[in-house]
Amino acid sequence: MGGWTPPSKFAVILTFLFMVFGLFIFMDLYMGIWDSILPSFDLFGYNAWLLIGLILFFLTWFLLLLAVKLKGF
């Protein structure tokens, strides 16, 4: 079944940065706390910032999963 190892500091910091950037994008697009500072960026009729935010959230989960499953990452 294999065990798990605690993730390295590098992996934790990298996933934290991905999560923070993803949350910032979602807050900027949908929360309306401040005026949007992201420029308009459409890709195939979709808001590309939304796609970038979703990719960052996926990378947060995936990299932390890899960091726990793989030794030395």
Backbone bond lengths (Angstrom), bond angles and torsions (degrees), N, CA, C in turn:
res aa  C-N    CA-C-N  psi(-1)  N-CA   C-N-CA  omega(-1)  CA-C   N-CA-C  phi
1 M - - - 1.445 - - 1.523 110.68 -
2 G 1.269 118.70 -28.37 1.459 120.22 177.37 1.515 111.73 76.72
3 G 1.278 114.64 142.96 1.454 119.56 180.00 1.511 111.47 -97.35
4 W 1.278 113.76 -165.82 1.447 119.14 178.15 1.510 108.15 -127.42
5 T 1.299 115.62 157.12 1.455 121.55 176.70 1.523 107.93 -123.49
6 P 1.313 117.02 148.30 1.464 117.23 176.18 1.524 110.10 -65.88
7 P 1.309 117.72 140.55 1.468 119.64 -178.68 1.526 111.22 -68.90
8 S 1.313 115.34 154.56 1.463 120.09 178.82 1.530 110.07 -73.26
9 K 1.320 115.16 165.02 1.467 119.57 178.70 1.522 110.85 -62.78
10 F 1.328 116.60 -36.86 1.466 120.60 178.78 1.525 110.94 -60.37
11 A 1.331 116.83 -45.94 1.465 120.59 -178.93 1.525 111.15 -65.74
12 V 1.317 116.87 -39.46 1.464 120.25 179.90 1.527 110.58 -66.08
13 I 1.324 117.14 -44.22 1.465 120.50 179.96 1.525 110.65 -65.79
14 L 1.337 117.12 -41.99 1.465 120.40 -180.00 1.528 111.62 -63.77
15 T 1.327 117.39 -45.40 1.466 119.50 179.33 1.526 111.11 -67.42
16 F 1.327 116.79 -34.89 1.468 119.55 176.88 1.527 110.81 -63.37
17 L 1.331 117.06 -42.80 1.464 120.28 178.60 1.528 111.69 -63.98
18 F 1.336 117.25 -41.35 1.464 120.17 176.62 1.525 110.77 -60.62
19 M 1.338 116.42 -42.17 1.452 120.15 -179.34 1.530 110.92 -66.33
20 V 1.325 117.25 -42.19 1.463 120.66 -179.73 1.524 110.69 -63.99
21 F 1.332 117.48 -44.83 1.463 119.88 179.10 1.528 111.20 -64.58
22 G 1.336 117.38 -39.90 1.460 120.37 177.29 1.518 112.09 -63.81
23 L 1.339 116.75 -43.43 1.464 120.07 177.60 1.524 111.56 -64.62
24 F 1.321 116.70 -38.99 1.466 119.66 178.04 1.524 110.84 -61.27
25 I 1.322 116.83 -42.70 1.467 120.19 179.89 1.525 110.50 -62.85
26 F 1.345 117.33 -45.86 1.464 119.76 179.74 1.526 111.72 -65.52
27 M 1.336 116.70 -40.07 1.463 118.99 178.48 1.523 110.84 -65.45
28 D 1.314 116.91 -38.48 1.460 120.01 179.76 1.527 111.20 -67.94
29 L 1.313 117.31 -36.09 1.465 120.40 -177.64 1.522 113.03 -78.26
30 Y 1.331 118.33 -41.30 1.463 120.31 -166.46 1.524 116.42 -118.69
31 M 1.314 118.99 -24.46 1.462 119.28 -174.09 1.528 112.67 -78.11
32 G 1.311 117.80 -33.77 1.456 120.20 179.85 1.517 113.86 71.31
33 I 1.321 117.42 25.07 1.461 120.95 179.77 1.525 110.31 -70.29
34 W 1.304 116.27 -38.91 1.466 122.46 179.00 1.524 108.24 -134.43
35 D 1.308 115.95 169.75 1.467 119.94 175.10 1.519 108.96 -65.88
36 S 1.299 116.03 141.97 1.459 120.40 -176.87 1.522 110.50 -64.51
37 I 1.331 115.84 129.13 1.462 120.01 177.89 1.522 111.13 -103.11
38 L 1.336 116.78 -7.97 1.456 120.07 178.96 1.526 109.69 -81.40
39 P 1.311 117.69 133.21 1.467 119.11 178.19 1.528 110.97 -70.96
40 S 1.302 116.07 158.19 1.460 121.00 177.72 1.522 109.12 -66.72
41 F 1.328 115.53 129.15 1.461 120.68 -174.22 1.523 107.59 -146.69
42 D 1.343 116.59 93.24 1.459 121.65 -178.60 1.518 110.13 -98.68
43 L 1.323 114.76 141.61 1.457 121.41 -179.40 1.523 107.63 -137.15
44 F 1.321 117.40 111.47 1.466 123.82 -179.65 1.525 111.90 56.22
45 G 1.312 116.71 37.65 1.453 120.87 177.95 1.514 114.61 83.44
46 Y 1.312 118.40 1.24 1.463 122.88 178.44 1.519 109.28 -113.18
47 N 1.305 115.52 156.56 1.451 120.20 174.86 1.531 107.75 -74.56
48 A 1.309 116.48 115.51 1.464 120.59 -175.71 1.521 111.49 -66.87
49 W 1.336 117.84 -27.52 1.464 119.17 178.23 1.523 111.09 -64.46
50 L 1.324 116.76 -34.89 1.463 119.80 176.31 1.521 110.39 -63.69
51 L 1.320 117.19 -43.28 1.462 120.42 177.96 1.526 111.46 -63.90
52 I 1.319 116.95 -40.45 1.465 120.48 178.29 1.525 110.46 -64.28
53 G 1.329 117.25 -41.59 1.462 120.77 177.34 1.519 112.27 -62.54
54 L 1.329 116.66 -41.98 1.467 119.99 177.87 1.525 111.47 -64.99
55 I 1.319 116.98 -39.90 1.467 120.55 177.75 1.527 110.22 -64.26
56 L 1.325 117.58 -40.33 1.464 120.05 178.70 1.525 111.43 -64.88
57 F 1.340 117.75 -39.94 1.463 119.77 176.73 1.526 111.23 -64.87
58 F 1.332 117.34 -40.25 1.457 119.86 177.19 1.525 110.57 -63.61
59 L 1.331 117.18 -43.83 1.463 119.92 179.24 1.528 111.64 -63.40
60 T 1.327 117.07 -34.11 1.463 120.09 176.16 1.522 110.32 -59.32
61 W 1.307 116.34 -50.47 1.459 120.59 -179.55 1.529 110.98 -65.07
62 F 1.328 116.89 -47.00 1.460 121.55 -174.35 1.527 111.87 -66.17
63 L 1.316 117.90 -44.93 1.463 120.09 -179.38 1.522 111.82 -67.45
64 L 1.318 117.92 -36.79 1.462 119.10 177.12 1.522 110.59 -69.15
65 L 1.330 117.66 -36.57 1.461 120.62 174.99 1.523 110.80 -62.67
66 L 1.332 116.90 -45.35 1.462 120.03 177.14 1.522 111.64 -62.57
67 A 1.316 116.84 -39.58 1.460 120.29 -179.16 1.521 111.63 -64.61
68 V 1.311 117.26 -32.06 1.464 120.35 179.24 1.524 110.82 -80.77
69 K 1.320 117.72 -37.89 1.461 121.00 -176.08 1.524 113.54 -80.54
70 L 1.330 117.51 -34.92 1.460 121.01 -176.81 1.523 109.90 -97.80
71 K 1.298 115.45 138.85 1.463 119.49 179.17 1.520 109.51 -82.51
72 G 1.303 116.39 137.66 1.449 121.77 175.49 1.505 115.36 85.83
73 F 1.331 118.26 9.76 1.468 119.20 178.72 1.508 109.40 -108.84
